[in-house]
Amino acid sequence: MRDNVMRKVPETSSELVALITKAFEASPPEGLEDAEEELRAAGLDPDAVGTEIAAFAKAAYAASPLNWRVSAAQQRKAALERLGGRHVVRRPRVELEAQINAILAQGGRAAAQARAYFHKNEGRASDEDLASLLSQLEFLEEESGENE
């Protein structure tokens, strides 16, 4: 068994993990009661350790790229940056409408997302709105590789 000398309380999660690792390396616990005893012998409160490890794991998962919410947010941000970097080209209204109709006729993801909006607002949308819609459709088409 280990000595019962009170050690310094860990100040960071890294220190806590190192202390737990060191405590369990000498003689791995065989059950929950043995683990609690090992922690107490190391000068740690088992309930506090459990709470801190749970909080550490939750925080690590929340920031992890393996968490789909984190990776989806990163992908969305990157796509918005790429979209925001596009230059909207001013073209005659007839040309804008023809190009939008051509993309909508191809089907696919880009068309499905814009068809209802375009047909609802056709004739009422400003030239700027049509240029922006065309730019977004072209972006979606490029992103999904539909024009290959």
Secondary structure as the mmCIF struct_conf table of DSSP 4:
data_model
#
loop_
_struct_conf.conf_type_id
_struct_conf.id
_struct_conf.beg_label_comp_id
_struct_conf.beg_label_asym_id
_struct_conf.beg_label_seq_id
_struct_conf.end_label_comp_id
_struct_conf.end_label_asym_id
_struct_conf.end_label_seq_id
HELX_LH_PP_P HELX_LH_PP_P1 VAL A 5 PRO A 10
BEND BEND1 THR A 12 THR A 12
HELX_RH_AL_P HELX_RH_AL_P1 SER A 13 ALA A 26
BEND BEND2 SER A 27 SER A 27
BEND BEND3 GLU A 30 GLY A 31
HELX_RH_AL_P HELX_RH_AL_P2 LEU A 32 ALA A 41
TURN_TY1_P TURN_TY1_P1 ALA A 42 GLY A 43
HELX_RH_AL_P HELX_RH_AL_P3 PRO A 46 ALA A 63
TURN_TY1_P TURN_TY1_P2 PRO A 65 LEU A 66
BEND BEND4 ASN A 67 ASN A 67
HELX_RH_AL_P HELX_RH_AL_P4 TRP A 68 GLY A 84
TURN_TY1_P TURN_TY1_P3 GLY A 85 GLY A 85
HELX_LH_PP_P HELX_LH_PP_P2 ARG A 86 ARG A 90
HELX_RH_AL_P HELX_RH_AL_P5 ARG A 93 GLN A 106
HELX_RH_AL_P HELX_RH_AL_P6 GLY A 108 ASN A 121
TURN_TY1_P TURN_TY1_P4 GLU A 122 ARG A 124
BEND BEND5 ALA A 125 ALA A 125
HELX_RH_AL_P HELX_RH_AL_P7 ASP A 127 SER A 144
TURN_TY1_P TURN_TY1_P5 GLY A 145 ASN A 147
#
